[in-house]
Amino acid sequence: MLAGSIQSRAVKQQSLPLSSLLRPIPPVLDHRKIDSMVQTLQGATPDFIPTPAPESITPGHLPPVDVLHYHSEKDGKDFYFVFGGCHRMQAYEKAGVQMVDCKVLKVTRGMLKVYLGGSVDALVGEE
Ligand SMILES: Nc1ncnc2c1ncn2[C@@H]1O[C@H](COP(=O)(O)OP(=O)(O)OP(=O)(O)O)[C@@H](O)[C@H]1O
């Protein structure tokens, strides 16, 4: 996950389709945590609470996932990258919830390269 939360400056809270979110890093998963999140998304009280315990739980919702948004001027395409939030993403998939609460930060290609390194050209196209 990104350190803490992404900068509050220029961060937009929005709901994005799960299918639009790109996850370039393979996750290491704790399935009990995913199932607990699924229960929250389904409006139930989780029968297992992962540690550290969430400060609060809102039935039907998970905390927003940090998303980096890159807009390619060259071809007008938008890319939404998620580097953390692996358990929440799996929980959305498993619960069949299509729209994900996100905190979206617009980034430059240079900023994206910090996360993607040399894979940036393959993932968003060459400059
Ligand atoms: N069952 C749950 N219901 C609601 N919120 C939860 C639940 N379990 C964990 N959370 C909260 O969800 C947020 C994200 O949890 P966590 O950082 O463990 O997973 P993740 O970011 O989705 O995955 P990862 O850290 O592996 O990338 C935290 O604020 C955590 O407290």
The ligand as an ORCA input file, in Angstrom:
! r2SCAN-3c Opt
* xyz 0 1
  N     -13.896     -6.485      7.739
  C     -13.583     -5.204      7.526
  N     -14.563     -4.291      7.336
  C     -14.266     -3.004      7.114
  N     -13.026     -2.502      7.043
  C     -12.019     -3.372      7.204
  C     -12.238     -4.758      7.453
  N     -11.038     -5.359      7.573
  C     -10.113     -4.400      7.417
  N     -10.693     -3.199      7.196
  C     -10.039     -1.903      6.942
  O      -9.745     -1.815      5.555
  C      -8.559     -1.015      5.360
  C      -7.586     -1.747      4.479
  O      -7.094     -2.875      5.161
  P      -5.667     -3.501      4.797
  O      -4.645     -2.417      4.663
  O      -5.404     -4.579      5.775
  O      -5.913     -4.207      3.403
  P      -5.744     -3.679      1.896
  O      -5.125     -2.293      1.864
  O      -7.040     -3.824      1.209
  O      -4.742     -4.752      1.334
  P      -3.135     -4.655      1.311
  O      -2.742     -3.890      2.549
  O      -2.710     -6.082      1.327
  O      -2.761     -3.977      0.033
  C      -8.014     -0.702      6.743
  O      -8.460      0.598      7.101
  C      -8.684     -1.767      7.624
  O      -8.822     -1.327      8.962
*
